[in-house]
């Protein structure tokens, strides 16, 4: 009996029969369904699309045309300038501090760009860098967002759960930095961000690891309660210095929970649009798989093994099996332990391997979202059983921001 995955494989194969792999494709029905589901989970809280998880102007614009989506979270100032000039949006929050002097000079020299971009700071030294590039009397006012560290530090701070981001962890520290920003000429404090990676970016139902999943969920519950109090206190403290336009938080894995925080005015999401494999390990909501890449079978080195060309499209983060791509279609394939996903070839085993012949294709899913686009120049957009467009990725537009 044919399964949904069998049907998907047949549809993708039929739509892309005229293409020679390697190439990448996005199923628009799944992409749009994921966008609608994320907006629904936001329950009226606007969702800012994370560009690093999409890395394609056409699909960023497509997400922004949907109800509930508003603005872009970029990962560099130079990317933000490019997106604005390209007409994708007039509202970009840069998620990370910058040391790109050239991009800061461009930003400060153009009042229209400066009005559309908000930079991230967590240290007065970052303000000093901006002033060194362009003194306040010779530049446009720079919009600023404070990065509040959202990690959980139980046991009196002896334990750190979450990512290492901002040094601004407490409401007192946020108050101190807000005072510094508002007293500096040439800056305007407009926002606060707190990204709870230990909730939004950590799957709470790892396959085959029930006890670990229960432990993760317990940590996330306690971390969430602590962050509700601390983020609320920080927002109250910062509002004593500035009339904030937005308070940003969350990610694909925590849209509903973060939107429920009364201190938050917008949530960020992006990975959920493509549905990479890291998000298969979430209980609350699992996006539909929407982005795939196809590789050709080129040899059969032994019974039970089919080898595809390439395959080493590895995700960033702590190295391990979770960062490897997953052979998805046909079902019943797996990577080998000794070789994994190789730079120029990847052997595959499993029940489906003996049915593959040179010239057949295998569809993979990437572990993360936008990093897929660093390997291809275009994405083939599939509706039903046909390709309706081929749109450039950042790479296809000769843009490499990181």
C-alpha positions as CSV (number, residue, x, y, z in Angstrom):
1,X,0.0,0.0,0.0
2,X,1.4,3.4,-1.0
3,X,2.1,5.8,1.9
4,X,2.1,9.6,2.1
5,X,5.9,9.5,1.6
6,X,5.6,7.3,-1.5
7,X,3.1,9.8,-2.9
8,X,5.4,12.7,-2.1
9,X,8.3,11.0,-3.8
10,X,6.2,10.3,-6.9
11,X,5.0,13.8,-7.0
12,X,8.5,15.4,-6.6
13,X,10.0,13.0,-9.1
14,X,7.3,13.8,-11.6
15,X,7.7,17.5,-11.1
16,X,11.4,17.6,-11.5
17,X,11.9,14.8,-14.1
18,X,13.5,17.4,-16.4
19,X,16.2,18.4,-13.9
20,X,19.6,16.7,-13.3
21,X,20.5,16.5,-9.6
22,X,21.9,17.8,-7.4
23,X,19.2,20.4,-6.9
24,X,16.9,21.6,-4.2
25,X,13.1,22.0,-4.2
26,X,10.5,23.5,-2.0
27,X,6.9,22.2,-1.8
28,X,4.8,25.4,-1.8
29,X,1.8,23.7,-0.3
30,X,3.8,22.6,2.7
31,X,5.6,25.9,2.9
32,X,2.3,27.9,2.9
33,X,0.7,25.5,5.4
34,X,3.7,25.9,7.8
35,X,3.4,29.7,7.5
36,X,-0.3,29.6,8.3
37,X,0.3,27.2,11.2
38,X,3.0,29.4,12.7
39,X,0.7,32.5,12.4
40,X,-2.1,30.6,14.1
41,X,0.2,29.6,16.9
42,X,1.1,33.2,17.3
43,X,-2.5,33.9,18.2
44,X,-2.4,37.5,16.9
45,X,1.1,38.3,17.9
46,X,3.0,39.4,14.8
47,X,5.7,37.0,13.6
48,X,9.0,38.3,12.3
49,X,10.6,36.0,9.7
50,X,14.2,34.9,10.4
51,X,16.1,35.4,7.1
52,X,18.9,33.0,8.0
53,X,16.4,30.2,8.0
54,X,15.1,31.0,4.5
55,X,18.0,32.7,2.5
56,X,15.8,33.3,-0.5
57,X,14.3,36.7,-1.3
58,X,11.3,35.3,-3.1
59,X,10.3,33.0,-0.2
60,X,11.0,35.7,2.4
61,X,8.5,37.9,0.5
62,X,6.1,35.0,0.2
63,X,6.0,34.5,4.0
64,X,5.6,38.3,4.6
65,X,2.6,38.4,2.3
66,X,0.8,35.9,4.6
67,X,-1.4,37.1,7.4
68,X,0.3,37.5,10.8
69,X,3.8,38.0,9.4
70,X,5.6,41.3,9.7
71,X,9.2,42.4,9.3
72,X,12.5,40.5,8.9
73,X,15.1,39.4,11.4
74,X,18.4,39.5,9.5
75,X,21.8,38.1,10.7
76,X,24.1,40.9,9.4
77,X,23.8,44.6,8.8
78,X,25.0,44.2,5.2
79,X,22.2,41.6,4.6
80,X,19.7,44.0,6.1
81,X,20.7,46.8,3.7
82,X,20.5,44.5,0.7
83,X,17.0,43.3,1.7
84,X,15.7,46.8,2.0
85,X,17.2,47.9,-1.3
86,X,15.7,44.9,-2.9
87,X,12.3,45.8,-1.7
88,X,11.7,42.8,0.6
89,X,10.8,44.9,3.6
90,X,11.2,48.3,5.3
91,X,11.6,46.8,8.8
92,X,14.7,44.8,9.6
93,X,16.0,43.8,13.0
94,X,19.6,42.6,12.9
95,X,19.7,39.7,15.4
96,X,23.5,39.9,16.3
97,X,25.9,42.7,17.1
98,X,28.0,43.9,14.2
99,X,31.6,44.9,13.7
100,X,31.2,45.6,9.9
101,X,32.5,49.1,9.7
102,X,31.6,49.5,6.0
103,X,28.0,48.4,6.5
104,X,27.7,50.8,9.5
105,X,29.1,53.6,7.5
106,X,26.4,52.9,4.8
107,X,23.7,52.8,7.4
108,X,24.7,56.0,9.0
109,X,25.1,57.9,5.7
110,X,21.5,57.1,4.5
111,X,18.6,58.4,6.7
112,X,16.1,56.2,4.8
113,X,18.1,53.0,5.5
114,X,18.8,54.1,9.1
115,X,15.0,54.4,9.6
116,X,14.4,50.9,8.4
117,X,17.2,49.0,10.3
118,X,17.6,48.3,14.0
119,X,21.0,47.0,15.2
120,X,21.6,44.8,18.2
121,X,23.7,45.8,21.2
122,X,24.6,44.3,24.5
123,X,27.7,46.3,25.4
124,X,28.5,50.1,25.4
125,X,31.7,49.1,23.4
126,X,29.4,48.3,20.4
127,X,28.1,51.9,20.6
128,X,31.7,53.1,20.7
129,X,32.4,51.2,17.5
130,X,29.5,52.9,15.7
131,X,30.7,56.3,16.9
132,X,34.2,55.6,15.7
133,X,32.9,54.8,12.2
134,X,30.6,57.8,12.0
135,X,30.4,60.4,14.8
136,X,26.8,61.2,15.9
137,X,26.9,64.7,14.5
138,X,27.8,63.3,11.0
139,X,25.3,60.4,10.7
140,X,21.7,59.5,10.8
141,X,20.3,58.4,14.1
142,X,20.9,54.6,14.6
143,X,18.0,52.5,15.9
144,X,19.0,50.1,18.7
145,X,17.7,47.0,20.3
146,X,19.0,45.5,23.5
147,X,19.8,41.8,23.6
148,X,18.7,40.3,26.9
149,X,20.2,37.0,27.6
150,X,17.4,34.5,28.0
151,X,19.4,31.5,29.3
152,X,18.4,29.9,32.6
153,X,21.0,30.0,35.3
154,X,19.8,27.9,38.3
155,X,21.8,27.0,41.4
156,X,22.7,30.6,41.9
157,X,24.2,30.9,38.5
158,X,26.5,27.9,38.8
159,X,24.6,26.2,36.0
160,X,24.1,27.7,32.5
161,X,21.3,26.3,30.4
162,X,20.9,27.9,27.0
163,X,23.2,29.6,24.5
164,X,26.0,32.0,25.2
165,X,24.7,35.3,23.9
166,X,24.4,38.6,25.7
167,X,26.1,39.5,29.0
168,X,22.9,41.4,29.9
169,X,21.1,38.9,32.0
170,X,19.2,40.7,34.7
171,X,16.7,43.6,34.7
172,X,19.3,45.6,36.5
173,X,21.8,45.1,33.8
174,X,19.2,45.9,31.1
175,X,18.3,49.1,33.0
176,X,22.0,50.1,33.1
177,X,22.5,49.5,29.4
178,X,19.3,51.3,28.5
179,X,20.4,54.3,30.4
180,X,23.7,54.3,28.5
181,X,22.0,54.1,25.1
182,X,19.5,56.8,25.8
183,X,22.2,59.2,27.1
184,X,24.3,58.7,24.0
185,X,23.6,61.2,21.1
186,X,23.0,59.6,17.7
187,X,21.2,56.5,19.0
188,X,17.5,55.7,19.6
189,X,16.5,52.8,21.8
190,X,13.4,51.1,20.1
191,X,13.4,47.5,21.1
192,X,14.4,44.6,23.4
193,X,15.0,41.0,22.3
194,X,15.3,37.8,24.4
195,X,15.7,34.6,22.5
196,X,15.1,31.5,24.7
197,X,17.1,29.0,22.7
198,X,16.8,26.3,25.4
199,X,13.1,26.3,24.7
200,X,12.7,27.4,21.1
201,X,15.7,25.5,19.7
202,X,15.7,22.3,21.6
203,X,13.4,19.4,20.7
204,X,11.6,18.0,23.7
205,X,10.8,14.6,22.2
206,X,14.1,13.1,20.9
207,X,13.3,9.8,19.1
208,X,14.0,6.8,21.2
209,X,15.1,8.8,24.2
210,X,12.0,9.1,26.4
211,X,13.8,9.8,29.7
212,X,15.9,12.6,28.0
213,X,12.7,14.1,26.5
214,X,11.1,14.1,30.0
215,X,14.1,15.8,31.4
216,X,14.2,18.4,28.6
217,X,10.5,19.2,29.2
218,X,11.0,19.7,32.9
219,X,13.9,22.1,32.3
220,X,11.9,24.0,29.7
221,X,9.0,24.4,32.0
222,X,11.1,25.8,34.8
223,X,13.2,28.0,32.5
224,X,10.0,29.4,30.9
225,X,8.6,30.4,34.3
226,X,11.8,32.1,35.3
227,X,12.1,33.9,32.0
228,X,8.5,35.2,32.3
229,X,9.4,37.0,35.5
230,X,12.8,38.2,34.4
231,X,11.8,39.4,30.9
232,X,8.8,41.2,32.3
233,X,11.0,43.0,34.8
234,X,13.6,43.9,32.2
235,X,11.0,45.3,29.9
236,X,9.5,47.4,32.7
237,X,13.0,48.7,33.6
238,X,13.9,49.6,30.0
239,X,10.6,51.3,29.4
240,X,11.6,53.8,32.1
241,X,14.2,55.1,29.6
242,X,12.5,54.6,26.2
243,X,9.1,54.1,24.6
244,X,9.9,50.7,23.1
245,X,8.4,49.9,19.7
246,X,8.7,46.1,20.1
247,X,9.8,43.3,22.5
248,X,11.0,40.3,20.5
249,X,11.3,36.7,21.6
250,X,11.1,33.1,20.7
251,X,11.6,30.9,17.6
252,X,9.9,28.2,15.6
253,X,9.9,25.8,18.6
254,X,8.3,28.2,21.0
255,X,5.9,30.5,19.0
256,X,2.8,29.7,21.1
257,X,4.6,29.8,24.5
258,X,6.5,33.0,23.7
259,X,3.4,34.8,22.3
260,X,1.6,34.0,25.6
261,X,4.2,36.2,27.5
262,X,2.4,39.5,28.1
263,X,5.8,41.3,27.8
264,X,6.3,40.1,24.2
265,X,4.9,42.1,21.3
266,X,6.4,40.0,18.4
267,X,7.8,36.5,17.9
268,X,10.5,35.4,15.4
269,X,10.2,32.2,13.3
270,X,11.8,30.9,10.1
271,X,13.0,27.3,10.3
272,X,9.4,26.1,10.6
273,X,8.7,27.3,7.0
274,X,11.0,24.7,5.6
275,X,10.5,22.0,8.2
276,X,14.1,20.6,8.7
277,X,14.7,17.4,10.6
278,X,15.8,19.0,13.9
279,X,12.1,20.0,14.3
280,X,10.9,16.4,14.1
281,X,11.8,16.2,17.7
282,X,9.1,18.6,19.0
283,X,5.9,17.5,20.6
284,X,3.8,20.8,20.5
285,X,4.1,21.3,16.8
286,X,6.0,19.7,14.0
287,X,6.2,21.5,10.7
288,X,5.6,19.7,7.5
289,X,8.7,18.8,5.5
290,X,8.8,21.5,2.8
291,X,12.4,21.7,1.6
292,X,14.4,18.9,0.0
293,X,17.5,18.3,-2.0
294,X,18.0,15.5,-4.6
295,X,21.1,13.6,-5.3
296,X,21.7,11.0,-8.0
297,X,22.6,7.4,-7.4
298,X,25.9,6.8,-9.3
299,X,27.1,3.4,-8.2
300,X,26.2,0.1,-6.4
301,X,29.4,-0.9,-4.6
302,X,27.9,-4.1,-3.1
303,X,24.5,-5.7,-2.5
304,X,22.4,-3.6,-0.1
305,X,24.3,-0.4,-0.8
306,X,23.5,2.4,-3.2
307,X,25.9,5.4,-3.4
308,X,24.8,8.9,-4.3
309,X,27.1,11.7,-5.6
310,X,27.9,14.3,-2.8
311,X,25.8,14.5,0.3
312,X,27.9,16.2,2.9
313,X,25.5,19.1,3.5
314,X,26.2,19.2,7.2
315,X,24.4,21.6,9.6
316,X,26.1,24.0,12.0
317,X,26.1,23.4,15.8
318,X,27.7,20.8,18.0
319,X,28.9,18.1,15.7
320,X,27.0,14.9,15.9
321,X,24.4,12.7,14.1
322,X,21.6,15.3,14.5
323,X,23.6,17.6,12.2
324,X,23.6,15.1,9.3
325,X,21.2,15.2,6.4
326,X,18.6,12.5,6.3
327,X,17.8,10.4,3.3
328,X,14.1,10.8,3.1
329,X,12.7,9.4,-0.1
330,X,12.4,6.6,-0.9
331,X,11.7,5.6,2.7
332,X,13.9,2.9,4.2
333,X,17.4,4.4,3.6
334,X,20.0,5.3,6.1
335,X,23.6,6.7,6.2
336,X,26.4,4.3,7.1
337,X,28.2,4.8,10.4
338,X,31.8,4.7,9.0
339,X,31.2,7.2,6.2
340,X,28.2,9.3,7.1
341,X,27.4,12.0,4.6
342,X,30.5,12.5,2.4
343,X,31.8,15.5,0.5
344,X,31.8,13.7,-2.9
345,X,29.9,10.5,-2.2
346,X,27.5,9.1,0.3
347,X,26.8,5.3,0.6
348,X,23.3,4.4,1.7
349,X,22.0,1.2,3.2
350,X,18.6,-0.1,4.2
351,X,15.6,-2.0,2.7
352,X,15.2,0.5,-0.2
353,X,18.9,0.5,-1.3
354,X,18.7,-2.7,-3.4
355,X,15.9,-1.2,-5.4
356,X,18.0,1.8,-6.5
357,X,20.0,1.9,-9.7
358,X,22.4,4.4,-11.2
359,X,20.4,7.4,-12.5
360,X,17.8,7.1,-9.8
361,X,17.5,10.0,-7.3
362,X,17.4,10.1,-3.5
363,X,15.6,13.0,-1.8
364,X,17.2,14.3,1.4
365,X,16.1,16.7,4.2
366,X,18.6,19.0,5.7
367,X,19.0,19.1,9.5
368,X,18.6,22.9,9.6
369,X,16.7,25.2,7.3
370,X,18.4,28.1,5.5
371,X,21.8,26.4,5.4
372,X,20.5,24.2,2.6
373,X,20.6,27.4,0.4
374,X,24.3,27.7,0.8
375,X,24.7,24.6,-1.4
376,X,22.5,25.6,-4.4
377,X,22.0,28.7,-6.6
378,X,18.3,28.3,-6.9
379,X,15.2,26.6,-5.4
380,X,12.7,24.9,-7.6
381,X,9.2,25.7,-6.4
382,X,6.8,22.8,-6.7
383,X,3.0,23.1,-6.9
384,X,1.3,19.7,-7.1
385,X,3.4,17.7,-9.6
386,X,5.0,20.6,-11.5
387,X,7.8,23.1,-11.0
388,X,6.2,26.6,-11.2
389,X,9.3,28.7,-10.8
390,X,13.1,28.5,-10.1
391,X,14.0,31.3,-7.7
392,X,17.6,32.3,-6.7
393,X,18.9,31.7,-3.2
394,X,21.3,34.2,-1.6
395,X,24.1,32.2,-3.2
396,X,22.4,32.4,-6.5
397,X,22.4,36.2,-6.2
398,X,26.1,36.2,-5.3
399,X,25.4,37.1,-1.7
400,X,27.5,35.6,1.0
401,X,26.9,37.3,4.3
402,X,28.4,34.7,6.7
